[in-house]
Amino acid sequence: MITDLKLGADADGLVRYETNWVLTRPVGRKPSSGFLWHDVPNRGGDVRLQPGELAAGDIGLRSGWQADNAGNTGVPRTRPEAARNHYVRVPIARIDGKPVTGSVVARIVNRSGPDSQPLMVQGNPMPYLPVSLDTRGATLTVHTKETVDGRITTAGTGDPKDWAFARCDRGQAFPGTPIDIDPARAPANLPIHVCLRNGFEADKVYQLVYTAGNAYVLGVGMAAFRDVGAFFRHAKADDAGTPNPIAGQVRGSAIRGVSQSGNMVRQFLFMGLNQDEAGRQVHDGAWAIIAGRRVAANARWAQPDGVLELFQMGSEGPQWWVDWADKARGLPAKGLLTRCTASRTCPKVFEHFGAAEVYALKLSLAWVGSSADTDIPLPPNVRRYYVAGSPHGGGAGGFRHEAESTSFSCPGNHFGQATLAPNPVPHRELRNVLSAAMRDWVLKGTSPPPSRYPTLARGELADPTRAAMGFPRGVPGIPERVFLPENFIFPVFDYDWGPGFDRVEASGVPDQIPPKIKRVLPAKVPRVDADGNEVGGVPTVLTMAPLGTYLGWNITANGIHAGQVCNYAGGYVPFARTRAEREAKGDPRLSLEERYRDHAGYVAAVKAAAEKASAEGFLLSADRDRLLKEASESEVLR
């Protein structure tokens, strides 16, 4: 099942890898809960445990999985304990002893100036080195416009004499210093830099297709993560006799990942990797956080760091849990749990996300399928929770009416500045609820809160247009043009990656680079109320006692993507304080004073919202008391 597995084998037929891990456990008099969280690092992540990630005597385990960033720590094999980040070292694919080669695509977005620019994927280096510095074997295309629905306007291709794989920084003239492409030093030679004779322009995209030669056997990293989890869950000692320090202490465990690493959780289950080599179930639970797709980690030349920007894998094949036919793409019925259902190794599953995942990370495919016409059911072992109107990962929370500064950049490789203030709607309270609920579900069999998310059947999902959503006109700072199809929601593209690529498994060898866009799949988004706030989802105090309109999207202010959604950034448009202020701006939304009258009225609204969320099982008592205190001490309507 793992792409290129045999091409990574040593002479004895074994495939070898190396990974690091960190274990955190209760010591001294602190009792252990018997519950293990196996956390998936995001893009390698920091090996240090962050405050609040473990509670109630839980055991924490982190280990590497992402094979294409293995060398970015620069750690010698002899000193893995010195790693700053989690890594997996895996073989590269070889035929007759020689590395396989193939075409890859990389992009430079919204960069300007005469200096060379690195090839990056979501903040990490493009992991595949060119096999030659001869630019005649590569193609550099200049894009002057890209719409979110895949229409591209080009200014032609760059003359091979006018660009180079080189560094030209700090006033160094073109062609600069050639980069090192020795495969023996592959990780140390990243990132790959490109130098242009006349420099880069911020309002253009520079797309490069070149031949690479260090194809990591990425799926081995996924299996490595499984092996680490299986060892600490089941083994008494390693092959050398070193004891497992938590042997016999784990009564239940769950895999957990956030964003990119949450997508890894979904891919992990899809690949059937919750079953170890002895046929045992590895984890009892799985929690995919703000993640609605499968990470691209089992195809040759895949880019696990990608966030579904143009020509990035991640939405191929089934994204839903049950076996379901992929009607629009003409693919057979399959689901994320098909393999573990057959092997009887499926865990109890949580997934939670917010509005940013709908608008920029193509989440609705998992809800309504490739034809976007039916609610795909959830199996009994899966719970889904949606935080309406929230940004990626949740906002800072609090009860602050005044908009914060809008001086922040769009995330990912989108770049450009955001137009609207950042969205403050938090996920903190839901995460606290679900952390305790997963532990109790696994260890005690206690049922968690019921799934809460918008559906077609309840009329809570609509086409991504202003009219269908019911979004009010005249909200300050939101122009009509943002709702145009070319600007608004990032749809799923049905790519043609060529005959060597398995469209169901998202595995194999993509041999058409860049891929052709066969069709744009339809998508749905949540409906909104008269304020522009989404309906459906879990009860969240800030959205039930709103201070403004909370958006899962923002607007790009500058660069080639100006006027489009600002990738997966959220936005916030505060209500006017008074009726007079509202009418002066032509704002259709009621002011704070019209809604709550005064500070005491707002605190009362927060209290009612908190009591509702608590009664429905979505707010812990400690968080309820904290929110009431914060609202009482806030400056709202003082």
C-alpha positions in Angstrom: 0.0 0.0 0.0 2.9 2.4 0.6 4.0 4.1 -2.6 7.6 3.1 -3.6 8.1 0.8 -0.6 10.1 -1.8 -2.5 12.2 1.0 -4.1 13.3 2.0 -0.6 14.4 -1.5 0.5 18.0 -2.4 1.4 19.7 -5.4 -0.1 18.2 -7.7 2.6 14.7 -6.6 1.7 14.1 -4.5 4.8 13.1 -0.9 4.8 14.8 1.1 7.5 13.8 4.4 9.1 14.8 6.5 12.1 12.5 8.7 14.1 12.7 10.6 17.4 10.0 10.7 20.1 9.3 12.5 23.4 7.4 10.9 26.3 5.9 13.0 29.1 4.4 11.1 32.1 3.3 11.8 35.7 6.0 11.3 38.3 6.2 11.4 42.0 2.9 11.5 43.8 0.8 12.7 40.9 -1.5 9.8 39.9 -1.7 8.6 36.3 -5.1 8.6 34.5 -3.9 5.6 32.4 -4.7 7.6 29.3 -2.1 8.2 26.6 -2.3 11.0 24.0 -0.2 10.3 20.9 0.2 13.7 19.4 1.1 14.3 15.8 3.6 17.1 15.3 2.6 19.8 12.9 5.3 20.2 10.3 7.9 18.7 12.6 6.8 20.9 15.5 8.7 21.7 18.6 9.7 18.8 20.7 8.8 20.7 23.9 5.4 20.1 25.5 3.1 23.2 25.5 1.3 24.2 28.6 -2.2 22.9 29.0 -1.8 20.0 26.5 -2.0 17.4 29.2 -4.3 17.2 32.1 -5.6 14.8 34.8 -2.5 12.8 34.9 -2.5 11.9 31.2 0.6 10.5 29.5 1.9 12.4 26.4 3.7 10.9 23.5 5.0 12.8 20.4 6.9 11.3 17.5 7.9 12.1 14.0 5.9 11.2 10.8 6.7 13.7 8.1 9.5 12.2 6.1 10.2 15.1 3.7 11.4 17.4 6.5 13.7 14.8 8.0 16.9 16.8 7.6 15.6 20.3 8.3 16.8 20.1 11.9 20.4 19.5 10.7 20.8 16.8 13.4 23.5 14.1 12.8 22.3 10.6 12.9 24.5 10.0 16.0 22.8 12.7 18.0 19.0 12.4 17.6 18.5 13.7 21.1 19.7 17.1 19.9 16.8 17.5 17.6 14.8 20.7 17.9 11.9 19.2 15.9 10.4 15.8 15.3 11.6 14.0 12.2 11.6 10.7 10.3 14.5 9.7 8.1 13.3 7.4 5.4 14.9 6.0 2.2 14.6 7.6 -1.1 13.2 5.6 -4.0 15.9 4.0 -6.2 15.9 1.8 -9.3 19.1 -0.3 -9.9 20.7 1.8 -7.2 20.0 5.1 -8.8 17.4 7.6 -7.4 14.3 7.9 -9.4 13.6 11.2 -11.1 10.4 13.1 -12.0 8.8 16.4 -12.5 7.7 18.6 -9.5 6.0 22.0 -9.4 6.9 24.8 -7.0 5.6 28.4 -6.7 6.9 31.8 -5.5 3.9 34.0 -4.5 3.8 37.7 -3.7 7.5 38.3 -3.4 9.4 41.2 -4.8 12.9 42.7 -5.2 16.2 41.8 -6.8 17.2 39.1 -4.2 16.8 35.4 -4.9 13.7 33.8 -3.5 13.3 30.4 -1.8 10.9 27.7 -3.0 8.7 27.2 0.0 5.6 25.1 0.9 3.7 26.7 3.8 6.8 28.0 5.6 9.0 24.9 5.0 11.4 24.4 2.1 10.3 22.6 -1.0 11.9 19.3 -0.2 12.9 18.0 -3.6 16.3 19.1 -5.1 16.7 19.6 -8.9 18.9 17.0 -10.6 20.6 19.7 -12.7 21.3 23.4 -12.6 20.7 23.7 -16.4 17.6 25.9 -16.6 16.9 24.7 -20.1 15.5 21.5 -18.5 13.0 23.4 -16.4 10.1 25.8 -17.1 9.4 29.0 -15.3 5.9 30.4 -16.0 4.8 33.9 -14.9 1.2 34.2 -13.7 -0.4 37.7 -13.7 -3.8 36.6 -12.3 -5.1 33.5 -10.5 -8.7 33.1 -9.4 -9.8 30.9 -6.6 -11.8 28.8 -9.0 -8.7 27.9 -11.0 -8.5 30.4 -14.0 -5.0 31.5 -14.7 -3.7 34.3 -16.8 0.0 34.0 -17.8 2.6 36.3 -19.1 4.5 33.5 -20.8 7.6 31.6 -19.7 10.9 32.9 -18.6 13.9 32.7 -20.8 16.3 30.1 -19.4 19.1 32.6 -19.7 17.2 35.1 -17.4 16.9 32.9 -14.3 19.1 30.5 -12.3 19.0 28.0 -9.4 21.2 30.3 -7.4 21.6 32.7 -4.5 21.9 36.4 -5.3 21.4 38.3 -2.1 22.6 41.6 -0.6 23.3 43.2 -3.9 25.0 40.2 -5.6 24.5 40.4 -9.3 22.7 37.9 -11.4 23.4 34.9 -11.9 24.6 34.8 -8.3 26.1 31.7 -6.6 24.8 28.4 -7.8 23.0 26.3 -5.2 24.4 22.9 -4.1 22.3 20.0 -5.4 24.5 17.1 -4.1 21.9 14.5 -3.1 24.2 13.3 -0.3 23.7 16.7 1.4 20.0 17.1 0.3 18.5 18.4 3.5 21.3 20.7 4.2 21.0 22.2 0.7 17.4 23.4 1.3 15.7 25.7 0.6 16.2 25.9 -3.1 16.7 29.5 -4.3 15.9 31.0 -7.6 17.4 34.2 -8.9 15.9 36.3 -11.7 17.9 38.7 -13.9 15.4 41.5 -13.4 14.1 40.6 -9.9 10.6 39.5 -8.7 7.4 41.5 -8.8 4.9 41.2 -5.9 1.8 41.1 -8.1 2.9 38.0 -10.0 3.3 34.3 -9.3 6.3 32.5 -10.5 5.6 28.8 -11.1 8.5 26.5 -11.7 8.4 22.9 -13.0 11.7 21.1 -12.8 13.1 17.5 -12.6 13.9 16.3 -9.1 15.7 13.3 -7.8 15.3 12.7 -4.1 11.8 11.1 -3.9 11.3 10.2 -0.2 9.3 7.1 0.5 6.8 9.2 2.4 4.5 6.5 3.6 7.2 4.9 5.7 7.0 7.9 7.9 3.3 7.2 8.5 4.1 3.6 9.4 6.9 4.8 11.7 4.4 6.8 13.7 2.2 3.7 14.0 5.2 1.6 15.2 6.1 4.1 17.9 2.5 4.2 19.2 2.3 0.4 19.1 5.5 0.0 21.0 4.5 2.2 23.9 1.0 0.8 24.0 1.9 -2.9 23.8 5.6 -3.7 24.3 7.4 -4.6 27.5 10.9 -3.8 26.1 12.6 -3.1 22.8 14.8 -5.6 20.9 17.8 -4.7 23.0 16.0 -5.3 26.2 15.5 -1.6 27.2 12.2 -1.5 29.2 9.2 0.4 27.9 8.9 3.1 30.7 5.1 3.0 30.6 4.6 -0.7 30.0 1.3 -1.9 31.6 0.3 1.7 32.5 -1.8 2.5 29.5 -5.5 1.6 29.8 -6.5 3.7 26.8 -5.0 5.9 24.1 -5.8 8.3 21.3 -4.0 9.8 18.4 -4.5 13.6 18.1 -3.5 16.2 15.5 -4.2 19.8 14.7 -4.6 21.3 11.1 -1.9 19.6 8.9 -1.3 17.0 11.6 -5.1 16.5 12.0 -5.2 15.8 8.3 -2.5 13.2 9.0 -4.8 11.5 11.5 -7.4 11.1 8.8 -4.9 9.7 6.3 -3.5 7.4 9.1 -6.9 5.9 9.5 -7.6 5.7 5.8 -4.4 3.7 5.3 -5.4 1.2 7.9 -2.4 2.1 10.1 -4.4 1.8 13.4 -3.5 -1.9 13.1 0.1 -2.8 13.9 2.2 -5.5 12.3 0.9 -8.0 14.9 -2.7 -7.3 13.9 -3.5 -5.4 17.2 -5.4 -2.1 17.4 -2.9 0.7 18.2 -5.2 3.5 19.5 -8.7 3.5 21.0 -9.5 7.1 20.0 -8.6 9.6 17.3 -9.1 13.3 17.2 -8.7 15.3 14.0 -8.7 19.0 15.0 -9.5 21.8 12.4 -8.8 19.2 9.7 -11.2 18.2 6.9 -9.1 16.3 4.4 -6.3 13.8 4.1 -2.7 14.9 4.1 -0.7 14.2 1.0 1.8 11.7 2.4 1.7 8.6 0.2 2.4 9.6 -3.3 5.8 10.2 -5.0 6.7 13.9 -4.9 3.8 14.7 -2.6 4.0 17.8 -0.4 2.7 17.1 3.1 3.2 20.8 4.0 0.6 21.9 1.4 -2.6 23.6 2.4 -4.6 22.9 -0.8 -3.4 26.0 -2.7 -3.3 25.7 -6.5 -1.8 22.3 -7.7 -1.4 20.9 -4.2 -2.8 17.4 -3.4 -5.0 16.7 -0.5 -8.7 16.4 -1.7 -8.3 13.3 -3.8 -10.4 10.3 -3.0 -12.8 9.9 -0.1 -12.7 12.5 2.6 -15.8 11.1 4.4 -16.0 8.4 7.1 -18.4 5.9 5.7 -18.3 4.0 2.4 -19.8 6.5 -0.1 -19.8 6.8 -3.8 -17.8 9.7 -5.3 -20.4 10.5 -7.9 -19.0 13.6 -9.5 -15.6 12.1 -9.9 -16.9 8.7 -10.9 -15.0 6.8 -8.2 -16.3 3.8 -6.2 -17.7 3.8 -2.7 -15.0 4.0 0.0 -14.4 5.9 3.2 -11.8 6.8 5.7 -12.7 3.8 7.9 -13.0 1.2 5.2 -9.8 -0.6 6.1 -10.1 -0.4 9.9 -13.7 -1.6 9.7 -12.5 -4.7 7.8 -9.7 -5.4 10.4 -11.9 -4.4 13.4 -9.4 -1.8 14.5 -11.4 1.4 14.2 -11.1 3.9 17.0 -13.7 6.2 18.5 -13.4 9.4 16.5 -13.8 13.2 17.2 -13.4 15.8 14.5 -14.0 19.5 15.1 -13.4 22.6 12.9 -14.7 26.0 12.2 -15.7 28.3 9.3 -12.2 29.0 8.0 -11.9 25.3 7.0 -15.1 25.6 4.9 -14.0 28.7 2.9 -10.3 28.0 2.4 -9.6 24.4 3.3 -12.4 22.8 1.2 -14.2 21.2 4.1 -17.7 20.7 2.7 -16.5 17.8 0.5 -16.4 15.7 3.7 -20.0 16.8 4.6 -21.9 16.6 1.3 -19.6 14.7 -1.1 -18.3 15.6 -4.5 -21.7 16.4 -5.9 -22.7 18.5 -2.8 -26.3 17.2 -2.9 -26.7 14.9 0.1 -25.7 14.9 3.8 -23.2 12.0 4.1 -24.0 10.1 7.3 -21.7 9.6 10.2 -21.0 6.1 11.6 -21.8 5.4 15.3 -18.1 5.8 16.4 -17.7 9.3 14.9 -18.7 12.6 16.4 -18.5 15.9 14.5 -18.5 19.4 16.1 -18.5 22.7 14.2 -17.7 26.1 15.7 -19.7 28.5 13.6 -18.1 31.6 12.4 -14.6 30.8 13.8 -11.1 31.2 12.3 -8.6 28.5 11.8 -7.8 27.1 15.2 -10.0 29.5 17.0 -9.4 33.2 17.9 -8.1 34.8 21.1 -11.5 34.9 22.8 -12.5 37.6 25.3 -15.2 40.2 25.2 -13.7 43.1 23.3 -15.9 45.2 21.1 -13.2 47.3 19.5 -11.6 45.8 16.4 -8.0 44.9 16.8 -5.4 46.0 14.3 -5.8 44.5 10.8 -2.1 44.6 10.1 -1.6 40.8 9.7 -0.7 38.8 6.7 -2.8 36.1 5.0 -1.5 32.7 6.0 0.0 30.0 3.8 1.7 30.9 0.5 -1.1 33.3 -0.3 0.6 36.3 1.3 -0.9 39.8 1.0 -2.4 41.7 4.0 -5.8 41.1 5.5 -8.5 43.8 5.2 -10.7 43.0 8.2 -9.8 42.7 11.8 -8.9 39.1 13.1 -11.8 36.9 14.2 -11.7 36.3 18.1 -14.2 33.4 18.3 -12.3 30.8 20.3 -12.1 27.0 20.2 -10.6 26.8 23.7 -13.8 25.9 25.5 -14.8 23.2 23.1 -11.3 21.7 23.2 -11.5 21.5 27.0 -14.8 19.7 26.7 -13.6 17.2 24.1 -10.3 16.5 25.8 -12.2 15.2 28.9 -14.9 13.6 26.7 -12.4 11.5 24.7 -10.8 10.3 27.9 -14.1 9.3 29.4 -15.4 7.8 26.1 -12.3 5.5 25.9 -11.8 4.7 29.6 -15.4 4.6 30.9 -17.6 4.2 27.8 -19.3 7.5 28.6 -21.0 8.9 25.5 -19.7 12.3 24.4 -22.0 15.2 23.4 -23.9 14.5 20.2 -22.6 15.8 16.9 -23.4 19.4 16.1 -22.8 20.7 12.6 -24.9 22.3 9.8 -26.7 20.1 7.3 -28.6 20.2 4.1 -31.6 18.4 5.7 -32.1 21.2 8.2 -31.6 23.9 5.6 -28.4 25.2 7.2 -26.1 24.8 4.2 -26.4 26.8 1.0 -24.5 27.6 -2.2 -21.6 30.0 -1.6 -23.3 33.2 -2.9 -24.5 36.2 -1.0 -28.2 35.5 -1.9 -28.2 31.8 -1.1 -26.3 32.4 2.2 -28.6 35.3 3.2 -25.6 37.6 3.9 -26.8 41.2 4.5 -25.9 44.0 2.3 -24.2 47.1 3.6 -22.0 45.5 6.2 -19.0 48.0 6.5 -15.8 46.9 4.9 -17.3 44.0 2.9 -17.6 44.9 -0.9 -19.9 43.1 -3.2 -17.1 41.8 -5.4 -15.7 39.5 -2.6 -18.8 37.2 -3.2 -18.0 36.6 -6.8 -17.1 33.0 -7.7 -13.6 34.0 -8.7 -12.9 35.5 -5.3 -14.9 33.8 -2.5 -14.5 30.2 -1.6 -11.6 27.8 -2.6 -13.4 24.9 -4.3 -12.1 21.4 -4.7 -10.4 20.8 -8.1 -10.7 17.4 -9.7 -7.1 17.2 -10.9 -5.8 14.9 -13.6 -2.4 13.9 -12.2 -1.8 11.3 -15.0 -2.2 7.6 -15.4 0.4 6.6 -12.7 -1.7 8.3 -9.9 -4.4 6.4 -8.0 -7.3 8.9 -7.6 -9.0 6.9 -4.8 -5.9 6.2 -2.7 -4.1 9.4 -3.6 -1.0 7.3 -4.1 1.3 6.3 -6.9 3.3 8.5 -9.2 1.8 11.8 -10.6 3.2 12.1 -14.0 1.3 15.1 -15.4 2.9 18.2 -13.8 1.3 20.6 -13.2 -2.0 18.6 -13.3 -4.9 19.6 -15.5 -8.1 20.8 -13.8 -10.8 18.5 -15.1 -13.6 20.1 -13.2 -14.4 22.4 -10.3 -16.5 20.5 -7.7 -19.5 22.3 -6.1 -19.3 23.3 -2.5 -21.7 24.4 0.3 -21.3 26.9 3.1 -23.4 27.6 6.2 -26.3 30.0 6.0 -26.1 33.2 8.0 -28.6 35.3 10.0 -29.5 38.9 9.6 -26.1 39.9 11.2 -24.1 37.7 8.8 -23.3 35.2 11.6 -23.5 31.5 10.7 -26.3 29.2 11.9 -25.8 25.7 13.1 -22.9 24.2 15.1 -22.1 23.9 18.8 -23.3 26.6 21.2 -20.5 29.1 21.6 -20.9 32.0 24.1 -19.3 34.7 22.0 -21.5 34.0 19.0 -24.6 33.7 21.1 -23.9 37.1 22.6 -22.3 38.7 19.6 -20.4 41.9 19.5 -20.2 41.9 15.7 -20.1 39.7 12.6 -17.7 36.8 12.9 -16.4 35.5 9.5 -14.5 32.4 8.5 -13.0 34.4 5.8 -11.1 37.7 5.3 -10.3 39.8 2.3 -6.8 40.1 0.7 -5.8 43.8 0.5 -2.9 43.7 -1.9 -0.8 41.5 -4.3 -1.9 39.2 -7.0 -4.8 37.9 -4.8 -6.2 41.3 -3.9 -10.0 41.2 -3.4 -10.0 37.4 -2.9 -10.5 35.6 0.4 -7.4 35.8 2.5 -6.7 32.1 2.5 -7.8 30.6 5.9 -7.7 33.9 7.9 -11.0 34.8 9.7 -12.5 38.3 9.9 -14.5 40.4 12.3 -16.7 43.4 11.7 -17.9 45.0 15.0 -21.4 46.3 15.4 -21.9 50.0 15.8 -22.1 51.1 19.5 -25.2 53.3 19.0 -28.1 53.6 16.7 -27.0 57.0 15.5 -23.5 55.6 14.6 -25.1 52.6 12.8 -27.4 54.8 10.7 -24.6 57.2 9.9 -22.6 54.2 8.4 -25.7 52.7 6.7 -25.0 49.5 8.7 -28.1 47.1 8.6 -27.1 45.4 11.8 -28.5 46.5 15.1 -26.1 48.4 17.4 -24.9 47.2 20.8 -27.2 49.6 22.6 -30.2 48.4 20.6 -29.4 44.8 21.4 -28.2 44.9 25.0 -29.1 48.5 26.2 -26.1 48.7 28.7 -23.2 46.8 30.2 -25.4 44.9 32.6 -27.7 43.8 29.7 -24.7 42.4 27.8 -23.4 40.5 30.9 -26.9 39.0 31.2 -26.8 37.9 27.6 -23.4 36.3 28.2 -24.8 34.5 31.3 -27.8 33.2 29.4 -25.5 31.9 26.6 -23.1 30.3 29.0 -25.9 28.5 30.8 -27.3 27.2 27.5 -23.9 25.9 26.4 -23.3 24.3 29.8 -26.7 22.7 29.9 -26.1 21.1 26.5 -22.7 19.7 27.5 -20.4 22.1 25.5 -19.0 24.2 28.4 -17.2 23.1 31.5 -18.1 24.7 34.8 -14.6 26.3 35.2 -14.8 27.8 31.7 -18.4 29.0 32.4 -17.3 30.8 35.5 -14.2 32.3 33.8 -16.3 33.6 30.9 -18.8 35.3 33.2 -16.0 37.0 35.0 -14.4 38.2 31.8 -17.7 39.6 30.5 -18.4 41.4 33.8 -14.9 42.9 33.8 -15.1 43.9 30.1 -15.5 47.4 28.7 -18.5 46.5 26.6 -21.1 49.3 26.8 -19.5 51.0 29.8 
